Amino acid sequence: MKRRTFIRLSLLAIPAAIGAYFLLSFDKVLRRILKADTSELNLEEGAIDRFLQDAKREHFWNKFSLSKKMFICVQHFFSSLGIKLQYHTKYRQYRSVITGQFLLSTDFFLNKMDTTQRITYIGFFNPYKTGCSNPFSSIRFTS
């Protein structure tokens, strides 16, 4: 193998390895995001793990392409260091989608968003498979 070919292959292998690392750590990033966003809530043990398993079983993460997954991983890494990169608001939007899906899968809204109560994981929220219910109905939040 010529030296130039080796250098070209090395230059292609390095970004591929970095991309594979971020792709393989996507589950870890999701777990960290959910733990950080729900740190003030009284969650049951294992709720986040069961949500991630059910979301994978329901193919929920397929709505995020490879580039979006890498984008979330990179943005999360830099925002955990306190550095806001370009398109940080887009990252916050993706993060809100993930956290919102998790909270809809719990009984948080059914308990009138009471943060003092124990929050249990019910099951993965899929509006096409669950019965007709509106967790944001004003009937539930009257005192």
C-alpha positions in Angstrom: 0.0 0.0 0.0 1.3 3.4 -0.9 1.7 6.1 1.7 -0.8 8.4 0.0 -3.5 5.7 0.0 -2.8 5.0 3.7 -3.2 8.6 4.6 -6.4 9.0 2.6 -7.9 5.9 4.2 -6.8 7.1 7.7 -8.5 10.5 7.0 -11.7 8.7 6.1 -11.5 6.2 9.0 -11.1 8.9 11.7 -14.5 10.6 11.0 -16.1 7.2 10.6 -14.9 6.1 14.0 -16.0 9.4 15.6 -19.5 9.0 14.0 -19.7 5.4 15.2 -18.9 6.4 18.7 -21.6 9.1 18.8 -24.1 6.7 17.2 -23.3 4.0 19.7 -23.6 6.4 22.6 -27.0 7.7 21.5 -28.8 5.6 24.2 -26.5 6.9 26.9 -27.1 10.5 25.7 -30.9 9.9 25.8 -30.6 8.5 29.4 -28.6 11.5 30.5 -31.1 13.9 28.9 -34.1 12.3 30.6 -32.3 12.1 33.9 -31.4 15.8 33.7 -34.8 17.0 32.6 -36.7 14.9 35.2 -34.2 15.4 38.1 -36.8 17.4 40.1 -39.5 14.8 39.7 -40.2 11.8 42.0 -39.7 9.1 39.4 -39.9 5.4 40.1 -36.7 3.3 39.7 -36.2 2.0 36.2 -38.8 4.2 34.5 -36.3 5.7 32.1 -34.8 2.3 31.2 -38.2 0.8 30.5 -39.2 3.9 28.4 -36.0 3.5 26.3 -36.6 -0.2 25.7 -40.3 0.4 24.8 -39.3 3.3 22.5 -36.8 1.1 20.7 -39.4 -1.7 20.4 -41.9 0.8 18.9 -39.2 2.1 16.5 -39.6 5.7 17.9 -35.9 6.5 17.3 -36.3 5.8 13.6 -37.9 9.3 13.3 -34.4 10.7 14.1 -32.1 10.2 11.2 -28.4 9.4 11.7 -27.5 13.0 11.2 -30.0 14.1 13.9 -28.7 11.5 16.3 -25.2 12.7 15.8 -26.4 16.3 16.1 -28.1 15.5 19.4 -25.0 13.7 20.7 -22.6 16.5 19.7 -24.8 19.3 21.0 -25.4 17.5 24.3 -21.7 17.0 24.8 -20.9 20.7 24.3 -23.9 21.9 26.2 -22.9 19.8 29.2 -19.6 21.7 29.1 -21.5 25.0 29.1 -20.8 25.7 25.4 -23.7 26.7 23.1 -23.0 25.8 19.5 -24.9 27.0 16.5 -28.4 25.6 16.3 -28.6 25.2 20.0 -32.3 26.0 19.9 -32.9 23.1 17.4 -31.2 20.8 19.9 -33.5 22.1 22.7 -36.4 21.4 20.4 -35.3 17.7 19.9 -34.6 17.4 23.6 -38.2 18.7 24.4 -39.6 16.1 22.0 -37.8 13.3 23.8 -38.7 14.5 27.3 -42.3 15.2 26.3 -42.7 11.7 24.9 -41.3 10.3 28.1 -43.7 12.4 30.3 -46.7 11.4 28.2 -45.7 7.8 28.8 -46.0 8.3 32.6 -48.9 9.2 34.8 -47.5 12.7 35.3 -50.3 14.5 33.5 -53.0 12.1 34.8 -51.9 13.2 38.3 -52.5 16.8 37.4 -48.7 17.5 37.1 -48.2 17.2 40.8 -44.5 17.0 41.3 -44.8 15.7 44.9 -46.5 12.4 43.9 -44.6 9.4 42.8 -44.5 9.2 39.0 -44.8 5.8 37.5 -44.2 4.7 34.0 -47.4 3.4 32.4 -46.3 2.4 28.9 -45.0 4.0 25.7 -47.4 6.7 24.6 -48.6 6.1 21.1 -51.8 8.0 20.1 -52.5 5.5 17.4 -52.6 2.6 19.7 -54.1 4.1 22.9 -57.7 5.0 23.5 -59.0 8.5 23.1 -57.8 10.6 25.9 -56.5 14.1 26.2 -54.0 14.4 28.9 -54.1 18.2 28.7 -57.9 18.4 29.1 -59.1 21.2 31.4 -61.4 18.7 33.2 -58.4 17.0 34.8 -56.9 20.2 36.1 -59.8 21.7 37.9 -59.4 22.0 41.6 
